[in-house]
Amino acid sequence: MIKNISENFETTEYLLSVDKKKRYGEGGLRLNGIKKKTESDQPLISIITVVLNGAKFIEETLESIYQQSYKNYEHIVIDGGSTDGTLDIIKRYSDKIDYWVSEEDNGIYDAFNKAMTVCKGEYIGFINSDDQYNENTLQILIKYLK
């Protein structure tokens, strides 16, 4: 089981950008008080998407996540400060994304590390901003994990 340092904190803000001038937005279900957790035989899966200027494909990626048959997951999106409309798309899905932030970073691995510090799931998965899940991807994963 993966433990994370964010369990004892109400906000994730301290984990991310220190320089607020480089932050372009933050949102999601967690900032509205909605927190997910493992339920009986349904472990929480954290799904991470990092993106920079991915407006062309990110909406298809998001839709593939939100159409999963397995529902006990959280979605974390880290945007590196997109300037192509990606942030507008992310904001439209803010009621489905558990936590998102748009801020300058030091590349893809920095973004991955930021995301992992705020994950609450027992398992962590990654989906690139131009990829898609089959509608049963998480259900199949859980079947094999059990």
RACOR-V907656 format. One line per field, one symbol per residue. ss: DSSP state (H for helix, E for strand, C for the rest). A space follows every 10 residues. Layout:
# RACOR-V907656
ss->???
This chain:
# RACOR-V907656
ss->CCCCHHHHCC CCHHHCCCCH HHEEEEECHH HHCCCCCCEC CECCEEEEEE ECCCCCCHHH HHHHHHCCCC CCEEEEEEEC CCCCCHHHHH HHCCCCCCEE EEECCCCHHH HHHHHHHHCC CCEEEECCCC CCCCCCHHHH HHHHHC
